[in-house]
Amino acid sequence: MPPPPSSAPLRRLDVARAFPQAHSMGDLARRDALFEYVGFGDRDVVALTSAGPVLREVFADLVEDFCASLARDPDARAVLGPDERQRFRQRLELSEWLHSLVAGRYDETWLARVENVGRMHVRVQLPQRYMLLAMSRVRAALHSALWNASLPREDARDAHVALDKLCDVELALMLDAYRERDVSRERLAALGQLAASIGHELRTPLATIRTSAYLAREGDGLEHLDKIDRQATLAEKIITDILEMVRDAPPAREPIDLRALLDEACVAAQGECTALEVDPAAAEVHADRVALRQLLVNLIDNAQRSAREHHPDARVMVSARADDTDLVIEVRDGGRGFPRQILEKRFAPLSSTRPDGIGLGLALCARIVERHGGSLHAENPPEGGALVVARIAQAIQEGPR
């Protein structure tokens, strides 16, 4: 256990040393945001540092008491195990953390130590509730030490307030370790599910390519070479859509003639629109041209396929209007509408009702509008068919209309 710092009363504090600037914008951004949220500032730093000699007197007993309480708990004991080296590390890290509370320097080293406490709990698979209970136990012991000390009333009050603020911030930082663990697990689970499904989807065109290549060698080569080309194009589209869906770059906005882009999208989707209405206020929009074209092509193509399953001559209706600074695009079809089970997870990757559907179209559309700060909505309107509404934020430039 490290020796406690000098208990000489603090006469002057270099506050600039307590809150050093981060070496990069992201290093201490969370710390700064949390300190601002709870109102932890210069006065709190002075109060905690001044109360340091009183609080340090109880640190050793607090460490032993806390570790003993864990040892008595069967669940915690089962997680921590009998390893004495691990118990020693636990005592050391707890002691170092307590001393950092009153050190008066809340820099990157302090931040790393606080986060490490949370990650240690995650690493040994200690349930989250123990961190909450531990902070409550530590906080109560330190408040008790302040109450029992002979401090001036105002100094004691400031120390109590500062202690609660700092403990709140540190608990939030420690609990982030559990959030990071949960996010990591969700990503791995989603990645595993996506990889398995994509593997299944790619096997179909690859199997066709393999069979066609074999038949091409046996005789009628031209017909089977065409099949190979079509299936290779399909496989390439699957991969392109996946990469586009996980892309996290901000949209490259530029002025776009919306009517011309809608006409282009209808041609690319190899279909016709019964009605194509564009609000004059939305004649020119500002968005990522490539992404917006992909959004329109996917929505129109999806609507056409659904409508034609119901009626071979069915067409889709597309309208675009301005809603303040947002662009709102509506795509309707005269089909049977979304099946209930699909409507519940309509924007989830690999959800499709068509035998030949990949299930990436609407998921990619949702990702595109999300990157534009917008939203995507799908429903079965009372008049029948299906309706998809895409909202692109900040696409309409302010000015006279």
C-alpha positions in Angstrom: 0.0 0.0 0.0 1.5 3.4 -1.0 2.4 5.8 1.8 -0.1 8.6 2.3 0.9 12.0 1.0 1.9 14.7 3.5 -0.9 15.7 5.7 0.3 19.3 6.0 -2.6 21.7 5.6 -3.0 23.1 2.1 -2.4 26.8 1.9 -2.5 27.4 -1.9 -3.6 25.2 -4.7 -2.5 25.5 -8.3 -5.9 24.9 -9.9 -4.5 24.8 -13.4 -2.7 21.6 -12.4 -5.9 20.0 -11.2 -7.6 20.3 -14.6 -4.9 20.0 -17.3 -5.8 20.2 -20.9 -6.3 16.9 -22.7 -3.6 16.0 -25.3 -6.5 15.1 -27.7 -10.1 16.3 -27.8 -11.4 12.8 -27.0 -9.1 11.9 -24.1 -10.8 13.8 -21.3 -14.0 14.9 -23.0 -16.2 12.6 -20.9 -14.5 13.9 -17.7 -15.1 17.5 -18.7 -18.8 16.8 -19.6 -19.4 15.0 -16.3 -17.7 17.6 -14.2 -19.8 20.3 -15.9 -23.0 18.3 -15.4 -22.5 17.9 -11.6 -20.9 21.4 -11.2 -17.5 20.1 -10.0 -15.0 23.0 -10.1 -12.2 24.8 -8.5 -13.9 25.2 -5.1 -14.6 21.4 -4.9 -10.9 20.7 -5.7 -9.8 23.0 -2.9 -12.3 21.4 -0.5 -11.3 17.8 -1.2 -7.6 18.5 -1.1 -7.9 20.4 2.2 -9.9 17.5 3.7 -7.3 15.0 2.4 -5.5 14.6 5.8 -8.8 13.7 7.6 -9.9 11.3 4.9 -6.6 9.6 4.5 -6.7 8.5 8.1 -9.6 6.0 7.3 -8.3 4.7 4.0 -6.5 1.7 5.4 -9.4 0.6 7.6 -11.8 1.2 4.7 -9.8 -1.0 2.3 -9.7 -3.9 4.8 -13.4 -3.5 5.7 -14.4 -3.5 2.0 -12.3 -6.5 1.1 -13.5 -8.4 4.2 -17.1 -7.7 3.1 -16.4 -9.2 -0.3 -14.8 -12.2 1.3 -18.0 -12.8 3.3 -20.2 -12.6 0.3 -20.5 -16.1 -1.3 -21.2 -14.7 -4.8 -18.3 -12.3 -4.7 -16.0 -15.0 -3.2 -16.9 -17.4 -6.0 -15.9 -14.8 -8.6 -12.7 -13.6 -6.9 -11.6 -17.0 -5.9 -8.8 -17.9 -3.4 -5.9 -16.3 -5.3 -4.0 -14.2 -2.7 -2.2 -12.3 -5.4 -5.4 -11.1 -6.9 -6.7 -10.1 -3.5 -3.4 -8.1 -2.9 -3.9 -6.4 -6.3 -7.4 -5.6 -5.3 -6.3 -3.9 -2.1 -3.6 -2.0 -3.8 -5.8 -0.7 -6.6 -8.5 0.3 -4.1 -6.0 2.1 -1.9 -4.5 4.0 -4.9 -8.0 4.9 -6.0 -8.9 6.3 -2.6 -5.7 8.4 -2.5 -6.5 9.8 -6.0 -9.8 11.2 -4.6 -8.0 13.8 -2.6 -4.9 14.2 -4.7 -6.2 17.3 -6.3 -5.1 16.4 -9.8 -7.8 14.9 -12.1 -5.8 14.3 -15.2 -5.4 11.4 -17.6 -3.6 9.3 -15.0 -6.5 9.8 -12.6 -9.0 9.0 -15.4 -7.1 5.8 -16.4 -7.1 4.7 -12.7 -10.9 5.3 -12.3 -11.7 3.5 -15.6 -9.4 0.6 -14.6 -11.4 0.0 -11.5 -14.5 -0.5 -13.6 -12.6 -2.7 -16.1 -11.2 -4.8 -13.2 -14.8 -5.6 -12.1 -15.7 -6.6 -15.7 -12.5 -8.6 -16.1 -13.2 -10.8 -13.0 -16.9 -10.9 -14.0 -18.1 -9.3 -10.8 -21.8 -8.3 -11.1 -22.5 -4.6 -11.6 -24.4 -4.4 -8.4 -21.2 -4.8 -6.4 -19.8 -1.6 -7.9 -22.9 0.3 -6.9 -22.8 -1.1 -3.4 -19.1 -0.6 -3.0 -19.4 3.1 -4.0 -22.2 3.5 -1.5 -20.1 1.9 1.2 -17.0 4.0 0.5 -19.1 7.2 0.3 -20.7 6.5 3.7 -17.4 5.8 5.3 -15.8 9.0 4.0 -18.8 11.1 5.0 -18.6 9.6 8.5 -14.9 10.6 8.7 -15.8 14.2 7.7 -18.5 14.3 10.3 -16.3 13.1 13.1 -13.4 15.5 12.2 -13.0 18.9 13.8 -13.4 20.9 10.6 -14.9 24.4 10.4 -18.5 24.2 9.4 -18.1 25.8 6.0 -15.1 23.6 5.2 -16.9 20.5 6.2 -20.0 21.4 4.2 -17.9 22.1 1.1 -16.0 18.8 1.6 -19.3 16.8 1.8 -20.7 18.4 -1.3 -17.4 18.0 -3.3 -17.1 14.3 -2.2 -20.6 13.5 -3.5 -19.9 15.3 -6.8 -16.7 13.4 -7.4 -18.1 10.1 -6.4 -21.0 10.5 -8.8 -18.6 11.3 -11.6 -16.3 8.4 -10.8 -19.2 5.9 -10.5 -20.4 7.0 -14.0 -16.9 6.5 -15.4 -16.6 3.1 -13.8 -20.0 1.9 -15.0 -18.9 2.8 -18.5 -16.8 -0.4 -18.4 -20.0 -2.5 -18.2 -21.6 -0.5 -21.0 -18.6 -1.1 -23.2 -18.8 -4.8 -22.4 -22.5 -4.9 -23.3 -21.9 -2.9 -26.5 -19.0 -5.2 -27.4 -21.2 -8.3 -26.8 -24.0 -6.9 -28.9 -21.7 -6.1 -31.7 -20.1 -9.5 -31.7 -23.6 -11.1 -31.6 -24.8 -8.9 -34.5 -21.6 -9.6 -36.4 -21.9 -13.3 -35.9 -25.6 -13.3 -37.1 -24.8 -11.1 -40.0 -21.8 -13.2 -41.1 -23.8 -16.4 -40.9 -26.7 -14.9 -42.9 -24.4 -13.3 -45.5 -22.5 -16.6 -45.9 -25.9 -18.2 -46.6 -26.8 -15.5 -49.1 -23.5 -15.6 -51.0 -23.5 -19.4 -51.2 -26.5 -19.3 -53.6 -24.8 -17.2 -56.4 -21.5 -18.9 -55.8 -23.1 -22.4 -56.2 -24.7 -21.2 -59.4 -21.4 -19.9 -60.6 -19.7 -23.2 -59.8 -22.4 -25.2 -61.6 -22.5 -22.9 -64.6 -18.7 -23.0 -64.9 -18.8 -26.8 -65.0 -21.6 -26.9 -67.6 -19.8 -24.3 -69.7 -16.8 -26.6 -69.9 -19.1 -29.4 -70.9 -20.8 -27.7 -73.9 -23.1 -24.7 -74.1 -20.7 -22.1 -72.8 -22.3 -18.8 -73.8 -25.6 -19.4 -71.9 -23.8 -20.4 -68.7 -21.3 -17.6 -69.0 -24.2 -15.2 -68.9 -25.5 -16.9 -65.7 -22.0 -16.6 -64.2 -22.0 -12.9 -65.0 -25.4 -12.3 -63.4 -24.6 -14.2 -60.2 -21.2 -12.5 -59.9 -23.0 -9.1 -60.2 -25.5 -10.2 -57.5 -22.7 -11.3 -55.1 -20.9 -8.0 -55.7 -24.1 -6.1 -54.9 -24.5 -8.0 -51.6 -21.0 -7.1 -50.6 -21.4 -3.4 -51.7 -24.6 -3.0 -49.7 -23.1 -4.5 -46.6 -20.1 -2.2 -46.8 -22.4 0.8 -47.4 -24.5 -0.2 -44.4 -21.6 -0.2 -42.0 -20.0 2.9 -43.4 -19.8 5.7 -40.8 -18.6 8.6 -42.9 -20.7 11.8 -42.8 -22.7 12.6 -45.9 -21.0 14.7 -48.6 -23.8 17.2 -49.2 -24.1 19.1 -52.4 -27.0 20.9 -54.3 -29.1 18.3 -56.2 -31.9 18.7 -58.8 -34.4 16.4 -57.0 -36.7 15.9 -59.9 -33.9 14.9 -62.2 -32.5 12.5 -59.6 -36.0 10.9 -59.1 -36.3 10.3 -62.8 -32.8 8.8 -62.8 -33.7 6.5 -59.9 -36.9 5.3 -61.6 -34.9 4.3 -64.6 -32.3 2.6 -62.5 -35.0 0.7 -60.7 -36.3 -0.4 -64.1 -39.8 0.8 -63.3 -42.4 3.5 -63.8 -44.2 5.7 -61.4 -47.9 6.3 -61.6 -47.4 9.7 -59.9 -44.2 11.6 -59.4 -44.8 14.8 -57.4 -42.1 17.2 -56.3 -42.9 20.2 -54.2 -41.4 23.4 -55.8 -39.9 24.2 -52.4 -38.0 20.9 -52.6 -36.8 21.3 -56.2 -33.2 21.7 -55.1 -32.0 19.8 -52.0 -28.7 19.5 -50.2 -27.7 15.9 -49.6 -25.2 13.2 -50.5 -26.0 12.6 -54.1 -24.8 9.0 -54.3 -26.5 8.1 -51.0 -29.8 9.8 -51.9 -29.8 8.1 -55.3 -29.3 4.7 -53.6 -32.1 5.5 -51.1 -34.5 6.3 -53.9 -33.5 3.3 -56.1 -33.9 0.9 -53.2 -37.3 2.3 -52.1 -38.7 2.4 -55.6 -37.4 -1.0 -56.5 -38.7 -2.5 -53.2 -42.1 -0.9 -53.8 -42.3 -2.1 -57.4 -41.5 -5.7 -56.5 -44.0 -5.8 -53.8 -46.7 -4.2 -55.9 -46.2 -6.5 -58.9 -46.5 -9.6 -56.7 -50.1 -8.4 -56.2 -50.7 -7.1 -59.7 -48.4 -7.3 -62.7 -49.2 -3.8 -63.9 -49.0 -2.1 -60.5 -46.9 1.0 -60.3 -45.6 3.1 -57.4 -46.3 6.7 -56.4 -43.4 8.9 -55.3 -43.8 12.3 -53.8 -41.3 14.8 -52.3 -42.0 17.8 -50.2 -40.3 20.3 -47.9 -41.1 20.3 -44.2 -39.3 23.4 -42.9 -35.7 22.5 -43.6 -36.3 18.7 -43.9 -36.9 16.8 -47.1 -39.8 14.3 -46.8 -40.0 11.5 -49.5 -43.0 9.2 -49.6 -43.1 6.0 -51.6 -46.4 4.2 -51.9 -47.3 1.0 -53.7 -50.6 -0.9 -54.4 -49.4 -4.2 -53.1 -50.6 -6.3 -50.2 -48.5 -4.2 -47.7 -45.9 -5.4 -45.3 -46.5 -8.8 -43.6 -47.0 -8.3 -39.8 -43.8 -10.2 -38.9 -41.7 -8.1 -41.3 -43.3 -4.8 -40.2 -42.1 -5.4 -36.7 -38.5 -5.7 -37.8 -38.7 -3.9 -41.2 -35.3 -2.2 -41.0 -33.4 -5.1 -39.6 -30.7 -6.5 -42.0 -31.6 -9.7 -43.8 -35.4 -9.4 -43.3 -37.2 -10.2 -46.5 -40.5 -11.8 -47.6 -39.3 -12.6 -51.2 -37.7 -15.9 -51.9 -35.0 -14.1 -54.0 -34.7 -11.1 -51.5 -31.5 -10.4 -49.6 -33.1 -8.2 -47.0 -30.6 -5.4 -47.1 -32.6 -2.8 -49.0 -34.6 -1.1 -46.2 -31.8 -1.7 -43.7 -29.5 0.3 -46.1 -32.1 3.0 -46.5 -32.4 3.4 -42.8 -28.7 3.7 -42.5 -28.6 6.4 -45.2 -31.3 8.6 -43.6 -29.6 8.1 -40.2 -26.3 9.4 -41.6 -28.3 12.5 -42.8 -29.7 13.0 -39.3 -33.2 11.9 -40.5 -35.6 9.0 -40.0 -37.3 6.2 -41.9 -40.9 5.1 -41.2 -42.9 2.2 -42.8 -46.6 1.3 -42.4 -49.6 -0.2 -44.0 -52.0 2.7 -44.6 -55.8 2.2 -44.3 -56.3 2.6 -48.1 -54.0 -0.5 -48.6 -50.6 -1.2 -49.9 -47.4 -0.1 -48.2 -46.0 3.4 -47.4 -42.4 4.2 -46.6 -41.6 7.8 -45.5 -37.9 9.0 -45.5 -37.0 12.2 -43.8 -33.7 13.9 -44.7 -32.7 16.5 -42.2 -31.4 19.9 -43.2 -31.8 19.2 -46.9 -33.8 22.3 -47.7 -31.8 25.6 -47.6 -33.6 28.4 -45.8 -34.7 31.3 -47.9 -37.7 32.6 -50.0 -39.8 29.9 -51.6 
